[in-house]
Amino acid sequence: MQRVIGGLLILTATGGAGYVYGKELKRYLGRLLYFRYVMSLVKGEIAYTHAPLPEIFSEVARRVKAPYDRWLIRTAAEMEKRDEYGFARMWNRCADRYLGELNLKYEHSILVKEPGTFLGSLEKDTLDHALQMYLNKVDLEIEKLREGLASKIRVGGCLGVMSGVFLIVILL
């Protein structure tokens, strides 16, 4: 009887691990989608208000959730202090410091830092076009993640259950 209960517990635990893996993949996709939303808000504020970037970041920060609000507020504060030599350096430092808790993959953290290269230096029309191109690039990355998401979730769940069955067979 104890072996049967132990086997059920092992199967439940490994199946749960596969389920948690799938949920984490969905959460990661949600973080990228929300970052795209934040950047589209920044693009809309730039196009609509033509205000300076610190004001735009502060306004957008009021409408987004953590950690994006802290990131935008701190980036606006850093821009107003103007201690850094370049906008790109300041953008990268703030992204590393305040968006680090998102635990993005390396290629996606590079994608987050990319607007720092053009955001602070272009005129309005060029900036609008560059931001649209950037949002298209983010959309492509999100689409790549979405394509493999369903199969990865299915494989994760199956591997969880299969590893549980394997452990049960070995232990019995």
C-alpha positions as CSV (number, residue, x, y, z in Angstrom):
1,M,0.0,0.0,0.0
2,Q,2.8,2.4,0.8
3,R,4.4,1.7,-2.6
4,V,1.2,2.6,-4.4
5,I,0.8,5.8,-2.4
6,G,4.5,6.6,-3.0
7,G,4.0,6.0,-6.7
8,L,1.0,8.2,-6.9
9,L,2.9,11.0,-5.0
10,I,5.9,10.7,-7.4
11,L,3.6,10.8,-10.4
12,T,1.7,13.8,-9.0
13,A,5.0,15.6,-8.3
14,T,6.6,15.0,-11.6
15,G,3.3,15.8,-13.5
16,G,3.1,19.0,-11.4
17,A,6.6,19.9,-12.4
18,G,5.7,19.6,-16.1
19,Y,2.6,21.8,-15.4
20,V,4.7,24.4,-13.6
21,Y,7.1,24.4,-16.6
22,G,4.3,25.2,-18.9
23,K,2.9,28.0,-16.7
24,E,6.4,29.6,-16.5
25,L,6.7,29.6,-20.3
26,K,3.3,31.4,-20.5
27,R,4.4,33.9,-17.8
28,Y,7.6,34.6,-19.8
29,L,5.5,35.3,-22.9
30,G,3.2,37.5,-20.9
31,R,6.3,39.6,-19.7
32,L,7.4,40.1,-23.3
33,L,3.9,41.1,-24.3
34,Y,3.6,43.6,-21.5
35,F,7.0,45.1,-22.4
36,R,5.7,45.5,-26.0
37,Y,2.6,47.2,-24.6
38,V,4.8,49.6,-22.5
39,M,6.9,50.5,-25.6
40,S,3.8,51.1,-27.7
41,L,2.6,53.5,-24.9
42,V,5.9,55.3,-25.1
43,K,5.6,55.5,-28.9
44,G,2.0,56.8,-28.6
45,E,3.0,59.5,-26.1
46,I,5.9,60.6,-28.3
47,A,3.6,60.9,-31.3
48,Y,0.8,62.6,-29.4
49,T,2.4,65.0,-27.0
50,H,5.8,65.7,-28.5
51,A,7.0,66.2,-24.9
52,P,10.6,65.6,-23.7
53,L,11.4,62.0,-22.9
54,P,11.5,62.3,-19.1
55,E,7.9,63.6,-19.1
56,I,6.8,60.9,-21.4
57,F,8.4,58.2,-19.2
58,S,6.8,59.7,-16.1
59,E,3.4,59.8,-17.8
60,V,3.7,56.2,-19.1
61,A,4.9,55.0,-15.7
62,R,1.6,56.0,-14.1
63,R,-0.3,53.6,-16.4
64,V,1.9,50.5,-16.2
65,K,2.6,48.0,-13.4
66,A,5.7,47.1,-11.6
67,P,8.6,46.7,-12.4
68,Y,8.1,48.8,-15.5
69,D,6.8,51.8,-13.6
70,R,10.0,51.9,-11.4
71,W,12.1,51.5,-14.5
72,L,10.5,54.4,-16.4
73,I,10.5,56.7,-13.3
74,R,14.1,56.0,-12.6
75,T,15.1,56.4,-16.2
76,A,13.3,59.7,-16.3
77,A,15.1,60.8,-13.1
78,E,18.5,59.7,-14.5
79,M,17.8,61.7,-17.7
80,E,17.0,64.8,-15.7
81,K,20.2,64.4,-13.6
82,R,22.3,64.0,-16.8
83,D,25.2,62.4,-15.0
84,E,25.8,59.9,-17.8
85,Y,27.7,60.7,-20.9
86,G,25.3,59.1,-23.3
87,F,21.6,58.2,-23.4
88,A,22.4,54.6,-24.5
89,R,24.6,54.0,-21.5
90,M,22.0,55.4,-19.1
91,W,19.2,53.3,-20.7
92,N,21.2,50.1,-20.5
93,R,22.1,50.7,-16.9
94,C,18.5,51.4,-15.9
95,A,17.3,48.4,-17.9
96,D,19.8,46.1,-16.2
97,R,19.0,47.5,-12.7
98,Y,15.2,47.8,-12.8
99,L,14.2,45.1,-15.3
100,G,16.6,42.5,-14.1
101,E,13.8,40.8,-12.1
102,L,12.0,39.9,-15.3
103,N,14.7,37.2,-15.8
104,L,14.8,37.6,-19.6
105,K,16.9,35.5,-21.9
106,Y,20.0,37.1,-23.2
107,E,18.7,37.8,-26.7
108,H,15.5,39.4,-25.2
109,S,17.5,41.6,-22.7
110,I,19.5,42.8,-25.7
111,L,16.1,43.6,-27.4
112,V,15.1,45.6,-24.3
113,K,18.3,47.6,-24.5
114,E,18.0,48.4,-28.2
115,P,15.8,51.5,-28.0
116,G,18.6,53.2,-26.0
117,T,20.6,53.4,-29.2
118,F,18.0,55.6,-31.1
119,L,15.5,56.9,-28.6
120,G,17.4,59.9,-27.3
121,S,18.9,61.2,-30.5
122,L,16.5,61.2,-33.4
123,E,14.0,63.8,-34.7
124,K,10.3,63.1,-34.4
125,D,9.5,61.6,-37.8
126,T,12.6,59.4,-37.8
127,L,12.0,58.4,-34.1
128,D,8.4,57.4,-34.9
129,H,9.6,55.2,-37.8
130,A,12.4,53.7,-35.7
131,L,10.0,52.9,-32.9
132,Q,7.6,51.3,-35.3
133,M,10.4,49.2,-36.7
134,Y,11.4,48.2,-33.2
135,L,7.9,47.2,-32.2
136,N,7.7,45.1,-35.4
137,K,11.0,43.4,-34.3
138,V,9.5,42.8,-30.8
139,D,6.4,41.3,-32.5
140,L,8.6,38.9,-34.4
141,E,10.3,37.7,-31.3
142,I,6.9,37.3,-29.6
143,E,5.7,35.3,-32.5
144,K,8.7,33.1,-32.4
145,L,8.0,32.3,-28.8
146,R,4.3,31.7,-29.5
147,E,5.0,29.2,-32.3
148,G,6.9,26.8,-30.0
149,L,4.9,27.5,-26.9
150,A,2.1,24.9,-27.3
151,S,4.5,22.1,-28.3
152,K,6.9,23.0,-25.4
153,I,4.0,22.9,-22.9
154,R,2.8,19.6,-24.2
155,V,6.4,18.1,-24.2
156,G,7.0,19.5,-20.7
157,G,3.8,17.9,-19.4
158,C,4.5,14.6,-21.1
159,L,8.1,14.5,-19.9
160,G,6.9,15.2,-16.3
161,V,4.5,12.3,-16.3
162,M,6.9,10.0,-18.2
163,S,9.7,10.7,-15.7
164,G,7.3,10.0,-12.9
165,V,6.4,6.6,-14.5
166,F,10.1,5.9,-15.0
167,L,10.9,6.6,-11.3
168,I,8.0,4.5,-10.2
169,V,9.2,1.5,-12.3
170,I,12.7,1.9,-10.9
171,L,11.6,2.2,-7.3
172,L,9.1,-0.6,-7.4
